[in-house]
Amino acid sequence: LQEWGLPIDSHETGDADRRKVWKLERTNYIKVLKPSDHETLNVMELLSLYAGRQLLASLAGTPFWAGIQSLWCKVEEAMPASVWKHLDAELPLWLIRGPLEKDYSDKSGKMSALSGACSMHRQTELTYQKPGEEEETTRIIHPYAIVLQSNQLVLIAVEPADDPAKYKHFKLDRILKAKQLDKRFTPRDDFDQDDYFKYSMGLYRGREPKTFRIRFAPSRAGWAK
């Protein structure tokens, strides 16, 4: 990671149980590649980056949106005027519409706490409010992953006090507080990110696949394909 340019330093703690810690310095700049001055992006590459930026607009306030905005600004500064002239002619030909925009600006601290809890397997105290309910609930969860589904960020977690065998989904915009605890948990062996949504419709997942036969009227058969 240090060879890639991440500002990581090691520190001796003097603690027999935890002799050394690794610290990631707070910085927004990571030098990964150093392209030569003559390397530039072509118009199609810029269009692809522009399309990705437009599709990420629904994640305003998240690190993804901040990252793509920062990258786009750097590209704007680095690209020669001749390339932007061609791009300006191409952009009106493409109308890129993503999901409805959301603003997660007030959730940045919670996202940071939850992503850290997922990676370090820390138990987390969550204050959550279900839609249509005025009363908040506080619960202890074991967070596993954060899912991006359309324009929604959803936390996958287990709530041991309720059902230790059941994975639950918590929408980020309904999480009022998220606090990492000093206690860790042992991740379950049956959680696989690739298989988790294998038999799902959006965020709704089933345990076992079922086969159905659906019949359409001849006049609607073409629309069903």
N, C-alpha and C positions, 0 to 999 in steps of 0.2 A: 504493500500500500504506500510506503514511503517512496518507493521507486516510481510510482505513478504520480507522485506529487502531492499526496495527502500530507498535511502538516501534523504529523503524529510524533509525540515525544514520550519517552519512558521516564518514569519517576520512581525512585526507591521510597517506600513508605515507612520502613522500620518496623512494620507489623509482621510478626512471624507467620500469621495465617494469610497475609496478603502482601508479600514482599515488594511486588512491582505492579504499577498501574500504567496504562497507556492512555495518554491524553490527546484528544483531537482539538487542536487550537481553533478558536472561533474565527472563521474567515469565510468570505463568500467567493473566494477565488481559488480554484484548483487547477494547476497547470498540468494537463495530461499530455497534450500533443503540442509540438512546436512546428507548425507547417512553414515551409519556406515562403518567401515573399511572393513567388510567382504562382503559388497554388491558389486558385479561386473556385468558387462554385459556379456551375452553369445555371441557365435559366430554369431548367426542369428541376434541379435540386432545390433552387430557391422557391419554386412553386410548391414543391412537396413540403418544405419547411413552413411556408405560409399556410398551407392547408392544415398541417398539424397544429399550428398556432391558433387558427380559427376554431378548430375542434376542441381545443383545450380552454377556450374562452368560458365554457360552462364551469370551470374549476377556479374561477377568480378567487384569490385569497389563499390558495394552496401553494405549496412549494413547486408543483408542476407548472402552474401558470407563471409564477415569478421566474422560474428557470427558463421557460420558453421565451418570455419577454426579454430577459437579460440576453439570451443567446441571439434573439432577433436584432436587438440594438447593436450588439457587437458585429453581427454580419453586415448591418447597414453601414457601419463605420468602415468596415474592411473592404467591401466590394467596390470596384471601380464604377464610375458613372455610366460607362457604356453598357454594363450588365444591367443596371437598374433601368436604363432606357428601354431595353428589351422587355424587362419584367413589367414595367408600367403599361406596356402595350398588351401583355398577356393577361394581367389580372382582371380586367373587365370581362373577359371571356369565361371566367370561372366564378360561379356563385356557390360558396361552401357554407352549408347550414348544418350546425351541430345541434345537440340537445339544448333545451332551454337553459339560459344562464342562471347560475347560482353564485352566491358570494359567501365564501368561507373565511373571510378576513378575520372575523371574531373567533374563529375556531383554530387558529394557527398553533396556539399553545397546547390545546388538547390533542391536535394531530401529532405534535412533537412528543408529548407524553405517551400517547398510545403506540406510536411506531417504535419508540424506545422500549416500551414494555413488551411488545411483541418480540423484538429481537433479543432481549435479555431474559425473557420468560419471567417477568415480574408480575405478581398479583397486583391488581389495580382496583381502586375504589372508584366506582362510577355513579354519578348522579344523573338520572335519566328521567325524561318526561314523555310519556306516550301521548299520541295525538288524541285530543278530545278529553284528556284528563288534566285537572288542575293540580293534582298532588304529585310531587316529585318522589322518586324512589331512589334509595341508595343501596348499592349491592357490591359485593366483592366478586370480581370476574378473573378468569384466566384468558387473556387476549392471545389470539393466534395469528390473525392477518387482517389487513385493511383492503377491502375490495372496491374497485372502481366499476360501477355498473351504470351505464349511460352517464348521467351527470350526477350520480349519487355516490358518496363515499360511505361504506358500510363496514363496521367492525364485526369480525367473526370471533366469538368468544364462548367460553363455557362458564356457567354460573354454578359452581359446585353445591352451594346451599340449596338450590332449587332442583337441579337434575344434572349430576356429574357426567351423564352419558349423552347429553343433548347439546348440540352446538346451537347458539343463538345469534341472531343478527341485530345489531344496534346501529341505527342511522346516525351519522355524525352530527347532523343538524339538530338532533334531539338530545345529544349529550350535553349536559349543562356543566359538569365538572368531571375531570379525570385526574386521579392522583396515584402515582406509582407508590407501591408499598415496598418495604424492605424484604418482604418474603418472596421467594421464588417458587415456581411450580414446575413440575416435570411434564413436558408436553406429551400428549397421547400419541401412540404409535399409529393410530388409524387416520390421522389428519394428513391428507395429501392435497396440495393446492391444485394439482392438475385434475384429480378425480373428483374433487369436492362438488363441482357444478356439472358433472358429467351427465346426470339425468335431471336437469333443472330447466325451468322456464324463467329466465331472468334471475331473480333472487330466490325464487321458490324452487326448492329441490325435493326430490323424492328419494326414497331409499332403494326401491327396486323398480326397474323399467317394466312398463306394461305396453302391450300392443293393442291398438284400436283400429277398427275399420270404419271409415267415414264415407258416407255416400253423398254425392252432389248431384243436383238436377243437371241434365245435359246442357241447359242454358248457362249454367254457372261453372261447368267443368273447366273451361279455359281460364277462368279467374283463379281457380284453385291450384294451378300448376306453378 
